[in-house]
């Protein structure tokens, strides 16, 4: 069959890297089923939105994208609309009540059957009702092998767990994605080898809680440190990056793996959410301030040049001005290289949603402004201190001016600052050695001092 005769499908991927992995698996399944994948829903036979439902802002973004697709469909420029992912899993038929133009809703368990759903809605008569495929999440972690990747070829996300058992008081992820399910070790290794063979030079380990890897499997099985050790043995990739860790699960063996050096880069994503012990206890984080400070001290002492990314929540129910002040003073110590701040969002069904004394929205927003302003001052000062340093960077692409956008080992894609290099001085997807000559805001400006390195 000629390509122009194939049904066309466009996919909009929203949310976190875990969702992106699902989107890549969806696209591969659709392509293998005979769909022509297109980047533009305008003119497509089917558009799929892989939604996020983590926060109210994420749900609003998902609704906006669905609204835009409904407008295309009403104008006769789009055939069918399928809503998939976390919002579909959590809200199911409620989506159909808000969006009359949606033809199907597919939950997380229906991910690998998406192609059949798309064919079903294409063959459907106009008077038939929408298709709803939402059921319990699978009992095991999904198999993410065979993906049509949406990241640049030189880096890829490697999901090692699905779901979560932490049950933080503010978080609905266990209700959406279910309990912790660790992938079998050989499945993770096979997927990692597949990604490396496809050109990935950097593998980024992700999950709801990567430090929980193996906790749900038989006693004596492989934990996160053991998995990293096996990745060292089996793979020939320059960089392995660790994301989505939990301070209560961060054992000495994982610190030892970070300290052992390449291919594991000196970087860790360690969401803390707060530092006041009472707030942390109310959040169900299983650590207090003393435990956090002890962990940070052990990490810094063991891992030379370690970059730490963290995130905090402000406006949590019961947060007093003094407790926020404690958080602000903690951040001002400059312990972190990258910081994200979120305003607390009450999620239906979570313990925190029913807690009293939630700070008014304007107070929470003011606290967000103050913390972000402090984080910005620290980031700008840190960037200025980099001048004159020599760094190895991985070139991701080019910006709108043609300059190359790269990252050193202490920068993760999409969420952290970047290194800007003159156009044409290195090839995308390769490593280069650069000298920092200045800064533009958070970004470092550098020049290549050696030919691309292995």
HELIX and SHEET records of a PDB file:
HELIX    1   1 UNK A    3  UNK A    5  5                                   3    
HELIX    2   2 UNK A   17  UNK A   32  1                                  16    
HELIX    3   3 UNK A   56  UNK A   74  1                                  19    
HELIX    4   4 UNK A   86  UNK A   91  1                                   6    
HELIX    5   5 UNK A   93  UNK A   98  1                                   6    
HELIX    6   6 UNK A  108  UNK A  113  5                                   6    
HELIX    7   7 UNK A  114  UNK A  123  1                                  10    
HELIX    8   8 UNK A  173  UNK A  177  1                                   5    
HELIX    9   9 UNK A  185  UNK A  197  1                                  13    
HELIX   10  10 UNK A  210  UNK A  212  5                                   3    
HELIX   11  11 UNK A  224  UNK A  234  1                                  11    
HELIX   12  12 UNK A  247  UNK A  249  5                                   3    
HELIX   13  13 UNK A  252  UNK A  259  1                                   8    
HELIX   14  14 UNK A  277  UNK A  283  1                                   7    
HELIX   15  15 UNK A  289  UNK A  302  1                                  14    
HELIX   16  16 UNK A  321  UNK A  331  1                                  11    
HELIX   17  17 UNK A  351  UNK A  354  5                                   4    
HELIX   18  18 UNK A  361  UNK A  384  1                                  24    
SHEET    1   A 6 UNK A  36  UNK A  38  0                                        
SHEET    2   A 6 UNK A   8  UNK A  13  1                                        
SHEET    3   A 6 UNK A  46  UNK A  51  1                                        
SHEET    4   A 6 UNK A  80  UNK A  85  1                                        
SHEET    5   A 6 UNK A 104  UNK A 106  1                                        
SHEET    6   A 6 UNK A 131  UNK A 133  1                                        
SHEET    1   B 6 UNK A 155  UNK A 159  0                                        
SHEET    2   B 6 UNK A 202  UNK A 206  1                                        
SHEET    3   B 6 UNK A 239  UNK A 246  1                                        
SHEET    4   B 6 UNK A 264  UNK A 271  1                                        
SHEET    5   B 6 UNK A 307  UNK A 314  1                                        
SHEET    6   B 6 UNK A 338  UNK A 343  1                                        
SHEET    1   C 2 UNK A 161  UNK A 162  0                                        
SHEET    2   C 2 UNK A 181  UNK A 182 -1                                        
SHEET    1   D 6 UNK A 390  UNK A 398  0                                        
SHEET    2   D 6 UNK A 404  UNK A 408 -1                                        
SHEET    3   D 6 UNK A 419  UNK A 421 -1                                        
SHEET    4   D 6 UNK A 443  UNK A 448  1                                        
SHEET    5   D 6 UNK A 431  UNK A 440 -1                                        
SHEET    6   D 6 UNK A 390  UNK A 398 -1                                        
END                                                                             
